[in-house]
């Protein structure tokens, strides 16, 4: 008895046509063209999701820069001052503050200006160390594997 595959093929084609719904011309209803169009659309969607992140980051930086310039500060100095002041707010939130909460953003800029050294001059490291405490490198947690290497092996213990 022969195998008839019309039902499964029809179902597979229906799935592809659902993906290409809204496309123009034969790309919508001809299986061979629809399959290629759906693959291409998937590739573009993948790329677009990454480009969207880039575009939004650029937008946030632009908004922050404009708001900083109104306060008499460049973007690069502002970001540097945020680090010196120990203020950890990401660019998305800073952008939101600059557009919708100008008074709060102004307070952040004033805090940054208080910490920034004069233009072209290095910051006072002693003052920064006092403010944030002495930065000491964290110790690595002891690993049980390291202890095994440090201990003499049983074979060596028997030899002695």
QUITALIN-V547601 format. One record per residue. RES is the residue in one letter. OMEGA is omega in degrees with one decimal (NA if undefined). Layout:
RES	OMEGA
RES	OMEGA
This chain:
X	-177.0
X	179.8
X	177.9
X	-172.4
X	-175.4
X	-176.2
X	-178.6
X	179.0
X	179.8
X	179.5
X	180.0
X	179.4
X	180.0
X	178.2
X	-178.6
X	178.7
X	177.1
X	178.5
X	-175.9
X	178.3
X	-179.8
X	176.9
X	-177.4
X	173.3
X	-176.7
X	179.2
X	-178.7
X	-167.8
X	172.9
X	-168.5
X	-177.1
X	179.7
X	-179.9
X	-179.6
X	178.4
X	-178.7
X	180.0
X	178.0
X	-179.5
X	179.7
X	178.4
X	177.8
X	-179.8
X	179.2
X	178.8
X	178.8
X	-177.7
X	179.2
X	177.8
X	178.4
X	179.6
X	178.1
X	179.4
X	-178.2
X	-179.6
X	178.2
X	178.2
X	179.4
X	179.8
X	-179.6
X	178.7
X	-178.9
X	179.9
X	-179.9
X	-180.0
X	-179.4
X	178.5
X	-179.2
X	175.8
X	179.2
X	177.3
X	-177.8
X	176.5
X	-178.7
X	-175.9
X	178.0
X	179.6
X	-179.9
X	177.1
X	179.1
X	176.4
X	179.5
X	178.7
X	-178.3
X	-179.4
X	178.5
X	-176.7
X	175.6
X	-179.1
X	-174.0
X	178.6
X	-179.6
X	176.9
X	177.7
X	178.6
X	177.8
X	-176.4
X	-177.4
X	-172.5
X	-177.8
X	-173.3
X	-178.2
X	179.2
X	178.8
X	178.7
X	177.6
X	178.2
X	179.6
X	178.7
X	177.7
X	179.0
X	-179.6
X	-179.7
X	-176.1
X	-174.7
X	172.8
X	177.1
X	-177.4
X	176.5
X	-178.5
X	-179.3
X	179.5
X	176.9
X	-175.4
X	179.4
X	178.8
X	179.8
X	178.5
X	178.2
X	-176.2
X	-174.5
X	-177.2
X	-178.0
X	-179.8
X	177.3
X	179.3
X	179.9
X	177.2
X	175.9
X	177.3
X	-179.7
X	179.7
X	177.8
X	179.4
X	178.9
X	-180.0
X	179.8
X	179.7
X	-178.2
X	-179.7
X	175.7
X	-178.3
X	-178.8
X	179.8
X	179.7
X	179.8
X	179.5
X	179.7
X	-176.9
X	NA
